[in-house]
């Protein structure tokens, strides 16, 4: 178990759990929440024993969003009355740092499942949309909240959400800042499945993660790489890229193990080599 200031990382190979761990503040995301994921997900990416990651929240919810009171002192440019070019220039790399925090999940080659209960608002939704798969409990509540507090969502949700739910639903959520239920989230395909309560959700998240982990990690991670690359690309570009990936990983020990397991009528034991 690794404990950071904001997150709690529990490794149970082949799985790892990353918990947002400030339940006393409903996991509102302050400064540490915006710096630690880069290291966390890089380490999980490098760990050969970890094949799937589950992100979840401790306490009453996944996340109530950004902790504005804690973050404003970190971003003095926001309150600077002299909004000059120099002020803006200082602010730009800080936005990029916040974006990198969320993108760290996407860059991790291991599949990442978001197991969401309670509120998943603003920055919480940013984080959830960077995960590969989202599932939730019936009490989950989602909101793209930024328009209600006077700024544009700028760390990735406006880029990722349309790829998940389509342009129409994404724009409706962005413009209205309304809350949507778990049932509605499943209807628009923001989440894959809805479970009765948090306890069931966590069990099902682990079952899903183990189902993924049983497959060839080499093939699963290569699939994530190809899927990420193909966003915004033409089919022809995607085909050229996947041909290169395929040529580079075949043959593999995992492929030979799959063939031998089929011949011997047993379950394959993949090594990721």
GITA-V501289 format. One line per field, one symbol per residue. psi: psi as a letter, one per 40 degrees, with the letter a starting at -180 (. if undefined). burial: I if it has 16 or more other C-alpha atoms within 10 Angstrom, else O. Layout:
BEGIN
psi: ???
burial: ???
END
This chain:
BEGIN
psi: hhhaddihhhhgheiihhhhfgdefffhhadddedddddddddddeheehdihhhiiiaeicheaigddddddegdddehdggidddddddddddddddddddddddheiihhhhhiahgibddddddeeidihiiideihihgeddeefihheeeddddddddeiddddddddddfiiiiddddddefdidihididdddddddddddddddeihdddddddddddddeheiiddddddddddddddehiidddddddddddefihigiee.
burial: OOOOOIIIIIOOIIIIIIIIIIIOOIIIIIIOIIIIIIOIIOOIIOOOIIIIIIIIIIIIIIIIIIIOOOOOOOOOIOOOOOOOOOOOOOOOOOOOOIIIIIIIIIIIIIIIIIIIIIIIIIIIIIIIIIIIIIIIIIIIIIIIIIIOOOOOIOIIIIOIIIOIIOOOIIIOIIOOIOIOIIIOIIOOOIIOIIIOOIOOIIOIIIOIIIOIIOIIIIIIIIIIIIOOOIOOOOOOOIOOIIOOOOOOOOOIIIIOIIOOOOOOOOOIOIOIO
END
